[in-house]
Amino acid sequence: MNKEQVELQICEMISRLAPMPGDGIKLSDDLRNTYGVDSLILVELLVEIEEAFDIVFDSSSLTGEFFSTAGTIANYVSQKLEAA
């Protein structure tokens, strides 16, 4: 799976789970401020991503650095998929 496919799938997941969906999830928009994603929704999203991509998130990576935007999540997932 290439990075663009990962980005698209993650954006679709966010759009489905976010309480304030936009006209399309932008990779650079902050998930909390733009789409109303709180910690509970983020956990749902992480579980869904783990199942969809068959990966496991490292607890040390569950920070704003990796999970503040759809783009940072997609980058992290892509790196995990390449390493597998």
PDB file of N, CA, C and O in Angstrom:
ATOM      1  N   MET A   1       0.854  -1.178   0.000  1.00  0.00           N
ATOM      2  CA  MET A   1       0.000   0.000   0.000  1.00  0.00           C
ATOM      3  C   MET A   1       0.894   1.234   0.000  1.00  0.00           C
ATOM      4  O   MET A   1       1.817   1.342   0.808  1.00  0.00           O
ATOM      5  N   ASN A   2       0.614   2.168  -0.917  1.00  0.00           N
ATOM      6  CA  ASN A   2       1.458   3.360  -0.972  1.00  0.00           C
ATOM      7  C   ASN A   2       0.952   4.432  -0.002  1.00  0.00           C
ATOM      8  O   ASN A   2      -0.128   4.314   0.577  1.00  0.00           O
ATOM      9  N   LYS A   3       1.755   5.468   0.153  1.00  0.00           N
ATOM     10  CA  LYS A   3       1.454   6.506   1.145  1.00  0.00           C
ATOM     11  C   LYS A   3       0.143   7.228   0.840  1.00  0.00           C
ATOM     12  O   LYS A   3      -0.604   7.559   1.760  1.00  0.00           O
ATOM     13  N   GLU A   4      -0.145   7.477  -0.432  1.00  0.00           N
ATOM     14  CA  GLU A   4      -1.383   8.163  -0.798  1.00  0.00           C
ATOM     15  C   GLU A   4      -2.608   7.343  -0.401  1.00  0.00           C
ATOM     16  O   GLU A   4      -3.616   7.902   0.031  1.00  0.00           O
ATOM     17  N   GLN A   5      -2.526   6.034  -0.543  1.00  0.00           N
ATOM     18  CA  GLN A   5      -3.626   5.160  -0.142  1.00  0.00           C
ATOM     19  C   GLN A   5      -3.808   5.187   1.375  1.00  0.00           C
ATOM     20  O   GLN A   5      -4.935   5.199   1.871  1.00  0.00           O
ATOM     21  N   VAL A   6      -2.693   5.197   2.105  1.00  0.00           N
ATOM     22  CA  VAL A   6      -2.745   5.286   3.567  1.00  0.00           C
ATOM     23  C   VAL A   6      -3.400   6.606   3.967  1.00  0.00           C
ATOM     24  O   VAL A   6      -4.282   6.629   4.825  1.00  0.00           O
ATOM     25  N   GLU A   7      -2.970   7.702   3.348  1.00  0.00           N
ATOM     26  CA  GLU A   7      -3.541   9.014   3.663  1.00  0.00           C
ATOM     27  C   GLU A   7      -5.048   9.043   3.409  1.00  0.00           C
ATOM     28  O   GLU A   7      -5.811   9.538   4.239  1.00  0.00           O
ATOM     29  N   LEU A   8      -5.466   8.522   2.284  1.00  0.00           N
ATOM     30  CA  LEU A   8      -6.879   8.509   1.940  1.00  0.00           C
ATOM     31  C   LEU A   8      -7.696   7.707   2.943  1.00  0.00           C
ATOM     32  O   LEU A   8      -8.753   8.154   3.388  1.00  0.00           O
ATOM     33  N   GLN A   9      -7.211   6.532   3.296  1.00  0.00           N
ATOM     34  CA  GLN A   9      -7.942   5.682   4.238  1.00  0.00           C
ATOM     35  C   GLN A   9      -8.022   6.332   5.619  1.00  0.00           C
ATOM     36  O   GLN A   9      -9.067   6.267   6.267  1.00  0.00           O
ATOM     37  N   ILE A  10      -6.951   6.949   6.074  1.00  0.00           N
ATOM     38  CA  ILE A  10      -6.961   7.609   7.386  1.00  0.00           C
ATOM     39  C   ILE A  10      -7.908   8.811   7.363  1.00  0.00           C
ATOM     40  O   ILE A  10      -8.641   9.036   8.326  1.00  0.00           O
ATOM     41  N   CYS A  11      -7.899   9.573   6.290  1.00  0.00           N
ATOM     42  CA  CYS A  11      -8.830  10.708   6.177  1.00  0.00           C
ATOM     43  C   CYS A  11     -10.277  10.240   6.202  1.00  0.00           C
ATOM     44  O   CYS A  11     -11.126  10.891   6.810  1.00  0.00           O
ATOM     45  N   GLU A  12     -10.564   9.137   5.560  1.00  0.00           N
ATOM     46  CA  GLU A  12     -11.924   8.588   5.574  1.00  0.00           C
ATOM     47  C   GLU A  12     -12.331   8.169   6.989  1.00  0.00           C
ATOM     48  O   GLU A  12     -13.469   8.391   7.402  1.00  0.00           O
ATOM     49  N   MET A  13     -11.402   7.565   7.726  1.00  0.00           N
ATOM     50  CA  MET A  13     -11.690   7.158   9.101  1.00  0.00           C
ATOM     51  C   MET A  13     -11.969   8.374   9.970  1.00  0.00           C
ATOM     52  O   MET A  13     -12.925   8.382  10.746  1.00  0.00           O
ATOM     53  N   ILE A  14     -11.144   9.393   9.844  1.00  0.00           N
ATOM     54  CA  ILE A  14     -11.326  10.610  10.639  1.00  0.00           C
ATOM     55  C   ILE A  14     -12.665  11.261  10.300  1.00  0.00           C
ATOM     56  O   ILE A  14     -13.395  11.694  11.192  1.00  0.00           O
ATOM     57  N   SER A  15     -12.974  11.326   9.034  1.00  0.00           N
ATOM     58  CA  SER A  15     -14.232  11.931   8.604  1.00  0.00           C
ATOM     59  C   SER A  15     -15.436  11.210   9.205  1.00  0.00           C
ATOM     60  O   SER A  15     -16.425  11.841   9.576  1.00  0.00           O
ATOM     61  N   ARG A  16     -15.345   9.909   9.296  1.00  0.00           N
ATOM     62  CA  ARG A  16     -16.441   9.108   9.845  1.00  0.00           C
ATOM     63  C   ARG A  16     -16.563   9.270  11.362  1.00  0.00           C
ATOM     64  O   ARG A  16     -17.673   9.240  11.895  1.00  0.00           O
ATOM     65  N   LEU A  17     -15.443   9.441  12.060  1.00  0.00           N
ATOM     66  CA  LEU A  17     -15.448   9.493  13.526  1.00  0.00           C
ATOM     67  C   LEU A  17     -15.554  10.906  14.102  1.00  0.00           C
ATOM     68  O   LEU A  17     -16.053  11.085  15.213  1.00  0.00           O
ATOM     69  N   ALA A  18     -15.095  11.895  13.365  1.00  0.00           N
ATOM     70  CA  ALA A  18     -15.035  13.265  13.887  1.00  0.00           C
ATOM     71  C   ALA A  18     -16.425  13.863  14.038  1.00  0.00           C
ATOM     72  O   ALA A  18     -17.279  13.682  13.170  1.00  0.00           O
ATOM     73  N   PRO A  19     -16.657  14.579  15.143  1.00  0.00           N
ATOM     74  CA  PRO A  19     -17.966  15.206  15.350  1.00  0.00           C
ATOM     75  C   PRO A  19     -18.205  16.408  14.442  1.00  0.00           C
ATOM     76  O   PRO A  19     -19.355  16.774  14.198  1.00  0.00           O
ATOM     77  N   MET A  20     -17.145  17.024  13.942  1.00  0.00           N
ATOM     78  CA  MET A  20     -17.277  18.197  13.076  1.00  0.00           C
ATOM     79  C   MET A  20     -16.564  17.939  11.754  1.00  0.00           C
ATOM     80  O   MET A  20     -15.523  18.543  11.492  1.00  0.00           O
ATOM     81  N   PRO A  21     -17.094  17.067  10.930  1.00  0.00           N
ATOM     82  CA  PRO A  21     -16.416  16.793   9.661  1.00  0.00           C
ATOM     83  C   PRO A  21     -16.447  18.002   8.742  1.00  0.00           C
ATOM     84  O   PRO A  21     -17.417  18.760   8.714  1.00  0.00           O
ATOM     85  N   GLY A  22     -15.389  18.161   8.008  1.00  0.00           N
ATOM     86  CA  GLY A  22     -15.336  19.250   7.038  1.00  0.00           C
ATOM     87  C   GLY A  22     -15.742  18.735   5.666  1.00  0.00           C
ATOM     88  O   GLY A  22     -16.278  17.634   5.533  1.00  0.00           O
ATOM     89  N   ASP A  23     -15.479  19.544   4.655  1.00  0.00           N
ATOM     90  CA  ASP A  23     -15.773  19.139   3.282  1.00  0.00           C
ATOM     91  C   ASP A  23     -14.775  18.101   2.797  1.00  0.00           C
ATOM     92  O   ASP A  23     -14.865  17.624   1.666  1.00  0.00           O
ATOM     93  N   GLY A  24     -13.870  17.770   3.613  1.00  0.00           N
ATOM     94  CA  GLY A  24     -12.816  16.813   3.311  1.00  0.00           C
ATOM     95  C   GLY A  24     -11.726  17.037   4.327  1.00  0.00           C
ATOM     96  O   GLY A  24     -11.366  18.176   4.626  1.00  0.00           O
ATOM     97  N   ILE A  25     -11.214  15.978   4.847  1.00  0.00           N
ATOM     98  CA  ILE A  25     -10.171  16.107   5.862  1.00  0.00           C
ATOM     99  C   ILE A  25      -8.873  16.513   5.175  1.00  0.00           C
ATOM    100  O   ILE A  25      -8.434  15.872   4.220  1.00  0.00           O
ATOM    101  N   LYS A  26      -8.274  17.574   5.666  1.00  0.00           N
ATOM    102  CA  LYS A  26      -6.992  18.034   5.127  1.00  0.00           C
ATOM    103  C   LYS A  26      -5.866  17.457   5.978  1.00  0.00           C
ATOM    104  O   LYS A  26      -5.958  17.414   7.204  1.00  0.00           O
ATOM    105  N   LEU A  27      -4.820  17.020   5.321  1.00  0.00           N
ATOM    106  CA  LEU A  27      -3.712  16.364   6.014  1.00  0.00           C
ATOM    107  C   LEU A  27      -3.041  17.262   7.047  1.00  0.00           C
ATOM    108  O   LEU A  27      -2.504  16.767   8.038  1.00  0.00           O
ATOM    109  N   SER A  28      -3.067  18.575   6.828  1.00  0.00           N
ATOM    110  CA  SER A  28      -2.343  19.481   7.723  1.00  0.00           C
ATOM    111  C   SER A  28      -3.201  20.112   8.808  1.00  0.00           C
ATOM    112  O   SER A  28      -2.669  20.818   9.665  1.00  0.00           O
ATOM    113  N   ASP A  29      -4.521  19.883   8.803  1.00  0.00           N
ATOM    114  CA  ASP A  29      -5.402  20.490   9.807  1.00  0.00           C
ATOM    115  C   ASP A  29      -5.286  19.777  11.149  1.00  0.00           C
ATOM    116  O   ASP A  29      -5.210  18.550  11.211  1.00  0.00           O
ATOM    117  N   ASP A  30      -5.275  20.560  12.213  1.00  0.00           N
ATOM    118  CA  ASP A  30      -5.223  20.015  13.563  1.00  0.00           C
ATOM    119  C   ASP A  30      -6.524  19.264  13.861  1.00  0.00           C
ATOM    120  O   ASP A  30      -7.617  19.808  13.697  1.00  0.00           O
ATOM    121  N   LEU A  31      -6.395  18.027  14.294  1.00  0.00           N
ATOM    122  CA  LEU A  31      -7.571  17.190  14.530  1.00  0.00           C
ATOM    123  C   LEU A  31      -8.461  17.717  15.651  1.00  0.00           C
ATOM    124  O   LEU A  31      -9.686  17.662  15.544  1.00  0.00           O
ATOM    125  N   ARG A  32      -7.868  18.217  16.707  1.00  0.00           N
ATOM    126  CA  ARG A  32      -8.652  18.718  17.848  1.00  0.00           C
ATOM    127  C   ARG A  32      -9.371  20.015  17.492  1.00  0.00           C
ATOM    128  O   ARG A  32     -10.586  20.130  17.652  1.00  0.00           O
ATOM    129  N   ASN A  33      -8.612  20.976  17.013  1.00  0.00           N
ATOM    130  CA  ASN A  33      -9.177  22.307  16.778  1.00  0.00           C
ATOM    131  C   ASN A  33     -10.093  22.365  15.571  1.00  0.00           C
ATOM    132  O   ASN A  33     -11.105  23.064  15.610  1.00  0.00           O
ATOM    133  N   THR A  34      -9.776  21.663  14.511  1.00  0.00           N
ATOM    134  CA  THR A  34     -10.540  21.760  13.274  1.00  0.00           C
ATOM    135  C   THR A  34     -11.717  20.793  13.227  1.00  0.00           C
ATOM    136  O   THR A  34     -12.794  21.140  12.743  1.00  0.00           O
ATOM    137  N   TYR A  35     -11.505  19.574  13.734  1.00  0.00           N
ATOM    138  CA  TYR A  35     -12.529  18.533  13.578  1.00  0.00           C
ATOM    139  C   TYR A  35     -13.140  18.062  14.897  1.00  0.00           C
ATOM    140  O   TYR A  35     -13.987  17.169  14.894  1.00  0.00           O
ATOM    141  N   GLY A  36     -12.728  18.644  16.018  1.00  0.00           N
ATOM    142  CA  GLY A  36     -13.326  18.303  17.303  1.00  0.00           C
ATOM    143  C   GLY A  36     -12.967  16.926  17.825  1.00  0.00           C
ATOM    144  O   GLY A  36     -13.712  16.348  18.616  1.00  0.00           O
ATOM    145  N   VAL A  37     -11.832  16.393  17.389  1.00  0.00           N
ATOM    146  CA  VAL A  37     -11.410  15.062  17.833  1.00  0.00           C
ATOM    147  C   VAL A  37     -10.872  15.169  19.263  1.00  0.00           C
ATOM    148  O   VAL A  37      -9.888  15.864  19.516  1.00  0.00           O
ATOM    149  N   ASP A  38     -11.530  14.472  20.190  1.00  0.00           N
ATOM    150  CA  ASP A  38     -11.063  14.460  21.579  1.00  0.00           C
ATOM    151  C   ASP A  38     -10.329  13.153  21.848  1.00  0.00           C
ATOM    152  O   ASP A  38     -10.126  12.349  20.939  1.00  0.00           O
ATOM    153  N   SER A  39      -9.936  12.947  23.089  1.00  0.00           N
ATOM    154  CA  SER A  39      -9.134  11.766  23.424  1.00  0.00           C
ATOM    155  C   SER A  39      -9.890  10.457  23.193  1.00  0.00           C
ATOM    156  O   SER A  39      -9.283   9.463  22.794  1.00  0.00           O
ATOM    157  N   LEU A  40     -11.193  10.437  23.433  1.00  0.00           N
ATOM    158  CA  LEU A  40     -11.964   9.213  23.200  1.00  0.00           C
ATOM    159  C   LEU A  40     -12.053   8.870  21.712  1.00  0.00           C
ATOM    160  O   LEU A  40     -11.916   7.710  21.324  1.00  0.00           O
ATOM    161  N   ILE A  41     -12.279   9.869  20.905  1.00  0.00           N
ATOM    162  CA  ILE A  41     -12.333   9.645  19.461  1.00  0.00           C
ATOM    163  C   ILE A  41     -10.956   9.225  18.949  1.00  0.00           C
ATOM    164  O   ILE A  41     -10.846   8.375  18.065  1.00  0.00           O
ATOM    165  N   LEU A  42      -9.916   9.825  19.507  1.00  0.00           N
ATOM    166  CA  LEU A  42      -8.563   9.466  19.093  1.00  0.00           C
ATOM    167  C   LEU A  42      -8.268   7.998  19.395  1.00  0.00           C
ATOM    168  O   LEU A  42      -7.643   7.312  18.587  1.00  0.00           O
ATOM    169  N   VAL A  43      -8.713   7.516  20.553  1.00  0.00           N
ATOM    170  CA  VAL A  43      -8.525   6.104  20.890  1.00  0.00           C
ATOM    171  C   VAL A  43      -9.285   5.224  19.895  1.00  0.00           C
ATOM    172  O   VAL A  43      -8.750   4.223  19.419  1.00  0.00           O
ATOM    173  N   GLU A  44     -10.529   5.591  19.579  1.00  0.00           N
ATOM    174  CA  GLU A  44     -11.302   4.836  18.580  1.00  0.00           C
ATOM    175  C   GLU A  44     -10.570   4.811  17.243  1.00  0.00           C
ATOM    176  O   GLU A  44     -10.493   3.774  16.584  1.00  0.00           O
ATOM    177  N   LEU A  45     -10.037   5.956  16.854  1.00  0.00           N
ATOM    178  CA  LEU A  45      -9.309   6.065  15.602  1.00  0.00           C
ATOM    179  C   LEU A  45      -8.071   5.171  15.600  1.00  0.00           C
ATOM    180  O   LEU A  45      -7.803   4.475  14.620  1.00  0.00           O
ATOM    181  N   LEU A  46      -7.322   5.193  16.696  1.00  0.00           N
ATOM    182  CA  LEU A  46      -6.112   4.380  16.783  1.00  0.00           C
ATOM    183  C   LEU A  46      -6.428   2.896  16.699  1.00  0.00           C
ATOM    184  O   LEU A  46      -5.718   2.146  16.028  1.00  0.00           O
ATOM    185  N   VAL A  47      -7.485   2.468  17.371  1.00  0.00           N
ATOM    186  CA  VAL A  47      -7.882   1.057  17.314  1.00  0.00           C
ATOM    187  C   VAL A  47      -8.276   0.681  15.885  1.00  0.00           C
ATOM    188  O   VAL A  47      -7.892  -0.374  15.381  1.00  0.00           O
ATOM    189  N   GLU A  48      -9.041   1.553  15.247  1.00  0.00           N
ATOM    190  CA  GLU A  48      -9.468   1.284  13.880  1.00  0.00           C
ATOM    191  C   GLU A  48      -8.270   1.217  12.922  1.00  0.00           C
ATOM    192  O   GLU A  48      -8.226   0.369  12.031  1.00  0.00           O
ATOM    193  N   ILE A  49      -7.304   2.118  13.115  1.00  0.00           N
ATOM    194  CA  ILE A  49      -6.106   2.119  12.272  1.00  0.00           C
ATOM    195  C   ILE A  49      -5.297   0.844  12.496  1.00  0.00           C
ATOM    196  O   ILE A  49      -4.827   0.229  11.539  1.00  0.00           O
ATOM    197  N   GLU A  50      -5.135   0.450  13.756  1.00  0.00           N
ATOM    198  CA  GLU A  50      -4.395  -0.783  14.048  1.00  0.00           C
ATOM    199  C   GLU A  50      -5.031  -1.986  13.357  1.00  0.00           C
ATOM    200  O   GLU A  50      -4.331  -2.827  12.793  1.00  0.00           O
ATOM    201  N   GLU A  51      -6.341  -2.062  13.404  1.00  0.00           N
ATOM    202  CA  GLU A  51      -7.040  -3.188  12.776  1.00  0.00           C
ATOM    203  C   GLU A  51      -6.956  -3.121  11.251  1.00  0.00           C
ATOM    204  O   GLU A  51      -6.728  -4.140  10.599  1.00  0.00           O
ATOM    205  N   ALA A  52      -7.135  -1.945  10.688  1.00  0.00           N
ATOM    206  CA  ALA A  52      -7.150  -1.795   9.229  1.00  0.00           C
ATOM    207  C   ALA A  52      -5.783  -2.075   8.602  1.00  0.00           C
ATOM    208  O   ALA A  52      -5.693  -2.663   7.524  1.00  0.00           O
ATOM    209  N   PHE A  53      -4.725  -1.647   9.287  1.00  0.00           N
ATOM    210  CA  PHE A  53      -3.384  -1.772   8.717  1.00  0.00           C
ATOM    211  C   PHE A  53      -2.569  -2.901   9.350  1.00  0.00           C
ATOM    212  O   PHE A  53      -1.422  -3.131   8.967  1.00  0.00           O
ATOM    213  N   ASP A  54      -3.159  -3.600  10.315  1.00  0.00           N
ATOM    214  CA  ASP A  54      -2.487  -4.699  11.000  1.00  0.00           C
ATOM    215  C   ASP A  54      -1.147  -4.262  11.597  1.00  0.00           C
ATOM    216  O   ASP A  54      -0.111  -4.894  11.389  1.00  0.00           O
ATOM    217  N   ILE A  55      -1.208  -3.161  12.344  1.00  0.00           N
ATOM    218  CA  ILE A  55      -0.021  -2.644  13.033  1.00  0.00           C
ATOM    219  C   ILE A  55      -0.384  -2.423  14.496  1.00  0.00           C
ATOM    220  O   ILE A  55      -1.556  -2.451  14.871  1.00  0.00           O
ATOM    221  N   VAL A  56       0.635  -2.206  15.310  1.00  0.00           N
ATOM    222  CA  VAL A  56       0.445  -1.880  16.720  1.00  0.00           C
ATOM    223  C   VAL A  56       1.234  -0.612  17.003  1.00  0.00           C
ATOM    224  O   VAL A  56       2.416  -0.514  16.674  1.00  0.00           O
ATOM    225  N   PHE A  57       0.567   0.351  17.614  1.00  0.00           N
ATOM    226  CA  PHE A  57       1.237   1.595  17.968  1.00  0.00           C
ATOM    227  C   PHE A  57       2.097   1.400  19.206  1.00  0.00           C
ATOM    228  O   PHE A  57       1.677   0.754  20.166  1.00  0.00           O
ATOM    229  N   ASP A  58       3.294   1.958  19.183  1.00  0.00           N
ATOM    230  CA  ASP A  58       4.155   1.973  20.355  1.00  0.00           C
ATOM    231  C   ASP A  58       3.618   3.029  21.312  1.00  0.00           C
ATOM    232  O   ASP A  58       3.306   4.143  20.891  1.00  0.00           O
ATOM    233  N   SER A  59       3.509   2.694  22.588  1.00  0.00           N
ATOM    234  CA  SER A  59       2.960   3.657  23.549  1.00  0.00           C
ATOM    235  C   SER A  59       3.806   4.933  23.611  1.00  0.00           C
ATOM    236  O   SER A  59       3.277   6.008  23.896  1.00  0.00           O
ATOM    237  N   SER A  60       5.095   4.827  23.353  1.00  0.00           N
ATOM    238  CA  SER A  60       5.956   6.005  23.392  1.00  0.00           C
ATOM    239  C   SER A  60       5.685   6.960  22.225  1.00  0.00           C
ATOM    240  O   SER A  60       6.098   8.119  22.261  1.00  0.00           O
ATOM    241  N   SER A  61       4.999   6.476  21.199  1.00  0.00           N
ATOM    242  CA  SER A  61       4.724   7.329  20.040  1.00  0.00           C
ATOM    243  C   SER A  61       3.361   8.003  20.114  1.00  0.00           C
ATOM    244  O   SER A  61       3.008   8.772  19.220  1.00  0.00           O
ATOM    245  N   LEU A  62       2.597   7.733  21.150  1.00  0.00           N
ATOM    246  CA  LEU A  62       1.261   8.319  21.269  1.00  0.00           C
ATOM    247  C   LEU A  62       1.347   9.741  21.810  1.00  0.00           C
ATOM    248  O   LEU A  62       0.894  10.033  22.916  1.00  0.00           O
ATOM    249  N   THR A  63       1.933  10.610  21.009  1.00  0.00           N
ATOM    250  CA  THR A  63       2.127  12.006  21.384  1.00  0.00           C
ATOM    251  C   THR A  63       1.549  12.907  20.299  1.00  0.00           C
ATOM    252  O   THR A  63       1.206  12.448  19.209  1.00  0.00           O
ATOM    253  N   GLY A  64       1.448  14.177  20.608  1.00  0.00           N
ATOM    254  CA  GLY A  64       0.976  15.147  19.641  1.00  0.00           C
ATOM    255  C   GLY A  64       1.853  15.234  18.408  1.00  0.00           C
ATOM    256  O   GLY A  64       1.385  15.589  17.327  1.00  0.00           O
ATOM    257  N   GLU A  65       3.122  14.909  18.572  1.00  0.00           N
ATOM    258  CA  GLU A  65       4.046  14.937  17.435  1.00  0.00           C
ATOM    259  C   GLU A  65       3.587  13.989  16.326  1.00  0.00           C
ATOM    260  O   GLU A  65       3.690  14.318  15.144  1.00  0.00           O
ATOM    261  N   PHE A  66       3.087  12.829  16.701  1.00  0.00           N
ATOM    262  CA  PHE A  66       2.679  11.828  15.727  1.00  0.00           C
ATOM    263  C   PHE A  66       1.179  11.844  15.438  1.00  0.00           C
ATOM    264  O   PHE A  66       0.753  11.331  14.403  1.00  0.00           O
ATOM    265  N   PHE A  67       0.377  12.415  16.320  1.00  0.00           N
ATOM    266  CA  PHE A  67      -1.076  12.284  16.189  1.00  0.00           C
ATOM    267  C   PHE A  67      -1.833  13.601  16.267  1.00  0.00           C
ATOM    268  O   PHE A  67      -2.945  13.639  16.794  1.00  0.00           O
ATOM    269  N   SER A  68      -1.257  14.671  15.759  1.00  0.00           N
ATOM    270  CA  SER A  68      -1.954  15.958  15.785  1.00  0.00           C
ATOM    271  C   SER A  68      -2.723  16.227  14.498  1.00  0.00           C
ATOM    272  O   SER A  68      -3.701  16.975  14.506  1.00  0.00           O
ATOM    273  N   THR A  69      -2.291  15.625  13.391  1.00  0.00           N
ATOM    274  CA  THR A  69      -2.958  15.828  12.101  1.00  0.00           C
ATOM    275  C   THR A  69      -3.094  14.493  11.373  1.00  0.00           C
ATOM    276  O   THR A  69      -2.445  13.510  11.731  1.00  0.00           O
ATOM    277  N   ALA A  70      -3.936  14.471  10.359  1.00  0.00           N
ATOM    278  CA  ALA A  70      -4.058  13.262   9.538  1.00  0.00           C
ATOM    279  C   ALA A  70      -2.729  12.958   8.856  1.00  0.00           C
ATOM    280  O   ALA A  70      -2.371  11.795   8.673  1.00  0.00           O
ATOM    281  N   GLY A  71      -2.004  14.000   8.482  1.00  0.00           N
ATOM    282  CA  GLY A  71      -0.713  13.821   7.819  1.00  0.00           C
ATOM    283  C   GLY A  71       0.321  13.160   8.713  1.00  0.00           C
ATOM    284  O   GLY A  71       1.058  12.279   8.268  1.00  0.00           O
ATOM    285  N   THR A  72       0.380  13.582   9.978  1.00  0.00           N
ATOM    286  CA  THR A  72       1.373  12.972  10.879  1.00  0.00           C
ATOM    287  C   THR A  72       1.013  11.522  11.172  1.00  0.00           C
ATOM    288  O   THR A  72       1.897  10.675  11.306  1.00  0.00           O
ATOM    289  N   ILE A  73      -0.274  11.233  11.273  1.00  0.00           N
ATOM    290  CA  ILE A  73      -0.705   9.847  11.480  1.00  0.00           C
ATOM    291  C   ILE A  73      -0.347   9.007  10.261  1.00  0.00           C
ATOM    292  O   ILE A  73       0.185   7.905  10.398  1.00  0.00           O
ATOM    293  N   ALA A  74      -0.637   9.523   9.067  1.00  0.00           N
ATOM    294  CA  ALA A  74      -0.336   8.793   7.831  1.00  0.00           C
ATOM    295  C   ALA A  74       1.158   8.536   7.694  1.00  0.00           C
ATOM    296  O   ALA A  74       1.566   7.454   7.270  1.00  0.00           O
ATOM    297  N   ASN A  75       1.973   9.518   8.048  1.00  0.00           N
ATOM    298  CA  ASN A  75       3.429   9.323   7.996  1.00  0.00           C
ATOM    299  C   ASN A  75       3.858   8.207   8.935  1.00  0.00           C
ATOM    300  O   ASN A  75       4.663   7.353   8.564  1.00  0.00           O
ATOM    301  N   TYR A  76       3.324   8.211  10.143  1.00  0.00           N
ATOM    302  CA  TYR A  76       3.668   7.191  11.130  1.00  0.00           C
ATOM    303  C   TYR A  76       3.255   5.809  10.629  1.00  0.00           C
ATOM    304  O   TYR A  76       4.039   4.862  10.692  1.00  0.00           O
ATOM    305  N   VAL A  77       2.025   5.697  10.133  1.00  0.00           N
ATOM    306  CA  VAL A  77       1.518   4.403   9.652  1.00  0.00           C
ATOM    307  C   VAL A  77       2.366   3.930   8.462  1.00  0.00           C
ATOM    308  O   VAL A  77       2.724   2.755   8.386  1.00  0.00           O
ATOM    309  N   SER A  78       2.679   4.827   7.552  1.00  0.00           N
ATOM    310  CA  SER A  78       3.499   4.460   6.390  1.00  0.00           C
ATOM    311  C   SER A  78       4.862   3.927   6.821  1.00  0.00           C
ATOM    312  O   SER A  78       5.354   2.945   6.266  1.00  0.00           O
ATOM    313  N   GLN A  79       5.465   4.575   7.807  1.00  0.00           N
ATOM    314  CA  GLN A  79       6.755   4.120   8.314  1.00  0.00           C
ATOM    315  C   GLN A  79       6.647   2.738   8.944  1.00  0.00           C
ATOM    316  O   GLN A  79       7.522   1.893   8.754  1.00  0.00           O
ATOM    317  N   LYS A  80       5.570   2.508   9.697  1.00  0.00           N
ATOM    318  CA  LYS A  80       5.360   1.196  10.315  1.00  0.00           C
ATOM    319  C   LYS A  80       5.171   0.116   9.246  1.00  0.00           C
ATOM    320  O   LYS A  80       5.687  -0.994   9.383  1.00  0.00           O
ATOM    321  N   LEU A  81       4.434   0.442   8.185  1.00  0.00           N
ATOM    322  CA  LEU A  81       4.183  -0.525   7.124  1.00  0.00           C
ATOM    323  C   LEU A  81       5.473  -0.835   6.353  1.00  0.00           C
ATOM    324  O   LEU A  81       5.702  -1.981   5.964  1.00  0.00           O
ATOM    325  N   GLU A  82       6.301   0.167   6.135  1.00  0.00           N
ATOM    326  CA  GLU A  82       7.574  -0.045   5.440  1.00  0.00           C
ATOM    327  C   GLU A  82       8.516  -0.903   6.265  1.00  0.00           C
ATOM    328  O   GLU A  82       9.271  -1.708   5.720  1.00  0.00           O
ATOM    329  N   ALA A  83       8.474  -0.732   7.579  1.00  0.00           N
ATOM    330  CA  ALA A  83       9.366  -1.479   8.474  1.00  0.00           C
ATOM    331  C   ALA A  83       8.945  -2.936   8.630  1.00  0.00           C
ATOM    332  O   ALA A  83       9.755  -3.786   9.001  1.00  0.00           O
ATOM    333  N   ALA A  84       7.681  -3.219   8.346  1.00  0.00           N
ATOM    334  CA  ALA A  84       7.164  -4.586   8.545  1.00  0.00           C
ATOM    335  C   ALA A  84       7.622  -5.522   7.441  1.00  0.00           C
ATOM    336  O   ALA A  84       7.280  -6.704   7.452  1.00  0.00           O
TER     337      ALA A  84
END
